[in-house]
């Protein structure tokens, strides 16, 4: 059995141990805990070809007839309960998961993207409020958009730029802000990669570089960002592969050495690639499923191409 076959075999076995959750919309991968970042993990898994994750991400979005049609929730369970018991709605972190899935599955999300933009437009942030003596309300609307009364859900210029890249790649009609803020995700991402803390913040920048690699856009910027991420955390195998934009034999060997033994694996609550501690002991398992599928897609020349939407495996296995 060659190394790629061994990676595939390990992914299948580890996947059987990974945690999932059930909602009225169906089952979806989850690393456990409060599920607050599930939408990001679902998008990454979807981009690497894991079909149940694509379905799970699609089920994070409210449909017509619901309170906020077009709005994405952090996972399908929170959509089911309209975020009951939680103070935070969607965030820019979760938006990265949506963009990864959109980039990988254009046809699946043709109608979703329009609903999302309509929702964003419907809940525009107020830049200047009217004083009470003028009757209250909003005097000037901001070019920034938000999902709820929570600034972590603002659509910033850099996010508009990333969204514009995906819309352009998919041939979707762009929102005017996508052109207004075009390239706003460039220099800021390079400088941020040098200074943000190692952990989830650095991981989000690596995901941005990964997205641009998938889109085959902005090569110089994406390679500088991904290389900085890898230099700062050289034991992170996801960062290494994104920085190289290829998989070499030693990467598959590292994967097989570090990925937990399925026979003894007990899922915990880390998505390993976003942590400063790369100890596989803390892995939720889905992090390895994602990376394993990504390795397979890169080595078989299907990275950046639409994965199969009909099976949970690849057509070539």
C-alpha positions in Angstrom: 0.0 0.0 0.0 1.5 3.4 -1.0 1.5 6.4 1.3 -1.5 8.1 -0.3 -3.6 4.9 0.2 -2.4 4.8 3.8 -3.5 8.4 4.3 -6.9 7.6 2.9 -7.3 4.5 5.0 -6.4 6.5 8.2 -8.9 9.2 7.3 -11.7 6.7 6.9 -10.9 5.1 10.3 -10.4 8.3 12.2 -13.6 9.7 10.7 -15.6 6.9 12.3 -14.5 8.2 15.8 -15.3 11.9 15.1 -18.2 13.6 17.0 -21.3 14.8 15.2 -24.5 16.5 16.2 -28.1 16.2 15.0 -30.5 19.0 14.2 -33.9 18.9 12.6 -32.1 19.6 9.3 -29.9 16.5 9.6 -26.6 15.3 11.1 -23.4 17.4 10.7 -19.8 17.2 11.9 -19.0 19.1 15.1 -16.0 19.2 17.4 -18.2 19.4 20.4 -18.5 22.0 23.1 -20.9 24.8 22.3 -20.4 24.4 18.6 -19.7 28.1 18.3 -17.2 27.7 15.5 -18.8 24.8 13.6 -19.6 26.9 10.5 -15.9 27.5 10.0 -15.0 23.8 10.3 -17.9 22.8 8.1 -16.7 25.1 5.4 -13.1 23.8 5.5 -14.3 20.2 5.4 -16.6 21.1 2.6 -13.8 22.7 0.6 -11.7 19.5 0.9 -14.6 17.3 -0.4 -16.5 16.0 2.6 -20.1 16.1 1.4 -21.9 15.8 4.8 -20.0 19.0 5.8 -21.3 20.8 2.7 -24.8 19.8 3.7 -24.2 20.9 7.2 -22.9 24.3 6.2 -25.9 24.8 3.8 -28.2 24.0 6.8 -26.6 26.8 8.8 -28.5 29.3 6.6 -32.1 30.4 7.3 -34.5 30.1 4.5 -37.6 32.1 3.4 -40.3 31.9 6.1 -37.8 32.0 8.9 -37.1 35.1 11.1 -34.0 36.2 9.2 -33.9 34.6 5.7 -30.4 34.4 4.3 -28.7 34.7 7.6 -26.1 32.2 8.5 -25.9 30.8 12.1 -22.9 29.2 13.7 -24.3 25.8 13.2 -27.7 24.2 12.3 -28.7 23.7 15.9 -28.4 27.4 16.6 -30.4 28.1 13.5 -33.1 25.7 14.9 -33.3 27.6 18.1 -32.5 31.1 16.7 -29.4 31.2 18.8 -31.4 30.8 22.0 -29.1 30.8 25.1 -26.1 32.4 23.2 -25.2 36.1 23.1 -23.2 35.9 19.9 -24.5 35.4 16.4 -22.5 34.9 13.2 -18.9 36.3 13.0 -16.3 37.1 10.4 -14.5 33.9 11.4 -17.6 31.9 10.4 -17.8 33.8 7.2 -14.5 32.4 6.2 -16.1 28.9 6.3 -18.9 30.0 4.1 -16.5 31.5 1.6 -14.5 28.2 1.5 -17.6 26.2 0.8 -18.8 28.8 -1.8 -15.5 28.6 -3.6 -15.6 24.8 -3.8 -19.3 24.4 -4.7 -20.5 27.2 -7.0 -23.7 25.4 -8.3 -24.7 24.2 -4.8 -24.7 27.8 -3.5 -26.0 29.8 -6.4 -29.2 30.8 -4.6 -27.6 30.9 -1.2 -25.2 33.7 -2.1 -28.0 35.9 -3.2 -30.0 35.3 0.0 -26.9 36.1 2.0 -26.3 39.4 0.3 -29.9 40.4 0.6 -29.8 39.7 4.3 -26.6 41.6 4.7 -28.2 44.6 3.0 -31.2 44.4 5.2 -29.3 44.8 8.4 -26.9 47.6 7.7 -25.0 49.2 10.6 -25.8 52.7 11.7 -22.8 55.1 11.6 -24.5 58.1 13.1 -27.7 57.9 15.2 -30.3 60.7 15.3 -30.5 62.4 18.8 -33.7 61.8 20.7 -34.9 65.4 20.0 -34.9 64.5 16.3 -37.0 61.4 16.9 -34.2 58.8 17.2 -33.3 56.3 14.6 -30.4 56.3 12.1 -29.1 59.5 10.5 -26.2 58.0 8.4 -25.8 54.4 7.4 -22.4 52.8 7.4 -20.8 51.0 4.4 -20.1 48.3 7.0 -22.9 45.7 7.3 -23.8 43.4 10.2 -26.0 40.5 11.1 -27.0 41.4 14.6 -26.2 43.9 17.3 -22.7 42.5 17.6 -19.7 44.2 16.0 -17.9 40.8 15.5 -20.5 40.2 12.7 -19.6 43.4 10.8 -18.7 42.9 7.1 -15.4 44.9 7.0 -13.6 46.2 3.9 -11.2 43.2 4.0 -14.1 40.8 4.2 -15.8 42.5 1.2 -12.6 42.1 -0.7 -12.4 38.4 0.0 -16.1 38.0 -0.8 -15.5 39.8 -4.1 -12.8 37.3 -5.0 -15.2 34.4 -4.5 -18.0 36.1 -6.4 -15.7 36.9 -9.3 -14.4 33.3 -9.3 -17.9 31.9 -9.4 -19.2 34.4 -12.0 -21.8 35.8 -9.6 -23.0 39.4 -9.8 -21.0 41.4 -7.3 -22.2 43.8 -4.6 -20.9 47.4 -5.2 -18.8 47.1 -1.9 -16.9 44.3 -3.4 -15.4 46.6 -6.0 -15.2 49.6 -3.6 -13.0 47.6 -1.3 -11.2 45.5 -3.8 -7.7 44.5 -2.6 -8.4 45.7 0.9 -7.4 42.2 2.1 -3.8 42.5 0.7 -1.2 44.5 2.7 -3.2 44.2 5.9 -3.1 40.4 5.9 0.7 40.4 5.3 1.3 42.7 8.3 -1.2 41.0 10.5 0.4 37.6 9.9 3.6 38.9 11.4 2.0 40.2 14.7 -1.2 38.4 15.6 -1.0 35.8 18.4 -0.3 32.2 17.4 -3.6 30.5 17.7 -7.0 31.1 16.1 -6.0 34.6 14.8 -3.0 33.3 12.9 -5.1 30.3 11.7 -7.7 32.7 10.1 -5.0 34.4 8.1 -3.8 31.0 6.9 -7.3 30.1 5.9 -7.4 33.3 3.9 -4.3 32.3 2.1 -5.8 28.8 1.6 -8.9 30.4 0.1 -6.9 32.5 -2.4 -4.9 29.4 -3.3 -8.1 27.6 -4.0 -9.3 30.5 -6.2 -5.9 30.8 -7.9 -5.8 34.5 -7.0 -3.3 37.0 -5.5 -0.4 34.5 -5.5 2.3 36.9 -4.1 0.2 37.9 -1.1 -1.1 34.5 -0.3 2.4 33.0 -0.4 3.8 35.7 1.8 1.0 35.3 4.4 1.2 31.5 4.4 5.0 31.5 4.6 4.9 33.8 7.6 2.3 31.6 9.3 4.5 28.5 8.7 7.7 30.3 9.9 6.0 31.4 13.0 4.6 27.9 13.7 6.7 25.3 11.9 5.1 22.3 13.6 1.7 23.1 12.0 1.3 20.7 9.1 -1.6 22.6 7.6 0.5 25.8 7.5 3.3 23.9 5.9 1.2 22.5 3.1 -0.5 25.9 2.4 2.9 27.6 2.3 4.3 25.0 -0.1 1.1 24.8 -2.2 1.9 21.1 -2.7 2.3 17.9 -0.7 5.7 16.1 -0.6 6.3 12.5 0.6 7.5 13.6 4.0 4.2 15.5 4.6 2.3 12.2 4.2 4.8 10.5 6.5 4.3 13.3 9.1 0.5 13.0 8.7 0.7 9.2 9.4 3.0 9.7 12.3 1.0 12.4 14.1 -2.5 11.5 13.2 -3.9 9.6 16.3 -4.3 5.9 16.2 -8.0 5.2 15.4 -8.0 2.2 17.7 -7.2 4.3 20.8 -8.4 7.7 19.7 -10.6 9.6 22.0 -12.0 12.9 20.4 -11.4 16.0 22.4 -12.2 19.6 21.5 -9.3 21.1 19.6 -9.2 21.9 15.9 -5.5 21.4 16.1 -4.5 23.7 13.2 -5.8 26.8 15.0 -4.0 26.1 18.3 -0.6 27.1 19.5 -0.3 23.6 21.0 0.0 21.0 18.2 -0.2 18.0 20.5 -2.5 15.5 18.7 -3.8 14.3 22.1 -6.2 17.3 22.1 -7.5 16.7 18.5 -11.3 16.5 17.8 -10.5 14.3 14.8 -12.1 16.4 12.2 -8.9 18.5 11.8 -7.2 15.3 10.6 -10.1 14.4 8.3 -9.9 17.8 6.7 -6.1 17.7 6.2 -6.2 14.1 5.0 -8.8 14.9 2.4 -6.8 18.0 1.4 -3.7 15.9 0.9 -5.6 13.4 -1.3 -7.0 16.2 -3.4 -3.7 17.9 -3.9 -1.9 14.6 -4.7 -4.6 13.6 -7.2 -4.7 17.0 -8.9 -8.3 17.8 -7.9 -7.6 20.6 -5.5 -9.6 23.7 -6.5 -12.0 21.6 -8.6 -15.6 20.9 -7.5 -15.7 17.8 -5.2 -18.4 15.1 -5.8 -21.7 16.2 -4.4 -23.2 12.7 -4.5 -21.0 10.6 -2.3 -19.0 10.9 0.9 -15.9 9.8 -0.9 -14.0 10.8 -3.9 -15.0 9.5 -7.3 -11.5 8.2 -7.8 -11.6 5.9 -4.7 
